[in-house]
Amino acid sequence: MIAIIASFLMLIPAQAPGQGKGKNKKKNAGPPAAKEIEDIDPEGRFEGGIIDQAQRFFLWHDDGEWRLRTGSTNQKTSFTGTIKVKNGTFASWHGAGLDKGKKNPDFFRINNDRTELSFTFTTSGRADGVNFKTKGENAILEFNLNANGKSGPKVVRIGKEKQSPSAMPFRLKAPEPETKPKKESKGDASK
């Protein structure tokens, strides 16, 4: 029996790696690679409503604060995700429109290092979300967002132009924190 199998194997031609069946096919490349930092302007809210949109995240930066909202028509949608801050931390945060009831409560958490925010929102016919500020020079935000099991870039709209990122997760540079002008001291002898 072994002799028969061995003689059969000798009849099969050997193939070098990368040759033979499917040699022109791409290897399992997976999803497209995310850009290091997206070239999308997050400043300003877009025109129009949020709740009339189907299963979407809306993200914008306005007046020194980031705003993330989930929008869904009357179809109940589960939104989950994480936001990580690299080269900085979360400075302040608060929820917007979150349900606190016993059935499907919306929630978000910030880790002890103030570098990661995770959330779960159930949205239907209204908007849920979180507002936050960051601190740190050259801070970069990394978003990994999921709407009803869909985590591709098409579930996200950013800024006034409602642009989608190139991949998920995606990264945006946080605007530099605004610095307040220093008050002049009354006893300044240099004047």
Residue pairs with C-beta under 8 A, 6 or more apart in sequence:
31 152
31 167
31 168
32 166
32 167
33 167
34 165
34 166
34 167
34 168
34 169
34 170
34 171
35 165
35 166
35 167
35 170
35 171
36 171
37 140
37 171
37 172
37 173
38 158
38 165
38 166
38 170
38 171
38 172
40 158
40 159
40 161
40 163
40 165
40 172
41 159
41 160
41 161
42 59
42 60
42 61
42 66
42 158
42 159
42 172
43 60
43 61
43 62
43 159
43 160
43 175
44 60
44 61
44 62
44 159
44 160
45 60
45 62
45 67
45 160
46 58
46 60
46 157
46 159
46 160
46 161
46 162
47 160
49 71
50 56
50 58
50 69
50 71
50 127
51 71
51 72
51 73
51 125
51 126
51 127
52 71
52 73
53 71
53 72
53 73
53 157
54 71
54 72
54 73
54 75
55 71
55 72
55 75
55 77
55 147
55 148
55 150
55 155
56 70
56 71
56 72
56 147
56 155
56 156
56 157
57 68
57 69
57 70
57 71
57 79
57 81
57 145
57 147
57 155
57 156
57 157
58 67
58 68
58 69
58 70
58 71
58 156
58 157
58 158
58 162
59 66
59 67
59 68
59 69
59 143
59 156
59 157
59 158
59 159
60 66
60 67
60 158
60 159
60 160
61 67
61 159
61 175
64 133
64 175
64 177
64 178
65 131
65 132
65 133
66 131
66 132
66 133
66 134
66 141
66 174
67 96
67 129
67 130
67 131
68 83
68 129
68 130
68 131
68 132
69 96
69 127
69 128
69 129
70 77
70 79
70 121
70 123
70 127
70 128
70 129
70 147
71 123
71 127
72 123
72 124
72 125
73 125
74 124
74 125
75 124
76 122
76 123
76 124
77 122
77 123
77 124
77 147
77 148
78 120
78 121
78 122
78 147
78 148
79 119
79 120
79 121
79 122
79 123
79 128
79 145
79 146
79 147
79 148
80 118
80 119
80 120
80 121
80 145
80 146
81 118
81 119
81 143
81 144
81 145
81 146
82 116
82 117
82 118
82 119
82 143
82 144
83 116
83 117
83 118
83 132
83 141
83 142
83 143
83 144
84 115
84 116
84 117
84 141
84 142
84 144
85 114
85 115
85 116
85 134
85 136
85 139
85 140
85 141
85 174
86 115
86 139
86 140
86 141
86 142
87 136
87 137
87 138
87 139
87 140
88 115
88 134
88 135
88 136
88 137
88 138
88 139
88 140
88 174
89 113
89 114
89 115
89 134
89 135
89 136
90 110
90 114
90 115
90 117
90 132
90 133
90 134
91 114
91 132
91 133
91 134
91 135
91 177
92 132
92 133
93 108
93 110
93 117
93 130
93 131
93 132
93 133
94 130
94 131
94 132
95 106
95 108
95 128
95 129
95 130
95 131
96 127
96 128
96 129
96 130
96 131
97 126
97 127
97 128
97 129
98 105
98 106
98 107
98 108
98 121
98 128
98 129
99 105
99 106
99 122
99 128
100 106
104 122
106 119
106 120
106 121
106 122
106 128
107 119
107 120
108 117
108 118
108 119
108 120
108 130
109 117
109 118
109 119
110 116
110 117
111 117
111 118
117 130
117 132
119 130
121 128
121 129
122 128
134 141
134 174
134 177
135 177
136 174
136 177
137 176
137 177
138 173
139 173
139 174
140 171
140 172
140 173
140 174
141 171
141 172
141 173
141 174
142 169
142 170
142 171
143 156
143 165
143 168
143 169
143 170
143 171
143 172
144 151
144 168
144 169
145 151
145 155
145 156
145 168
145 169
146 155
147 155
151 168
152 168
153 164
153 165
153 166
153 167
153 168
153 170
154 164
156 164
156 165
156 168
156 170
157 163
157 164
158 164
158 165
158 172
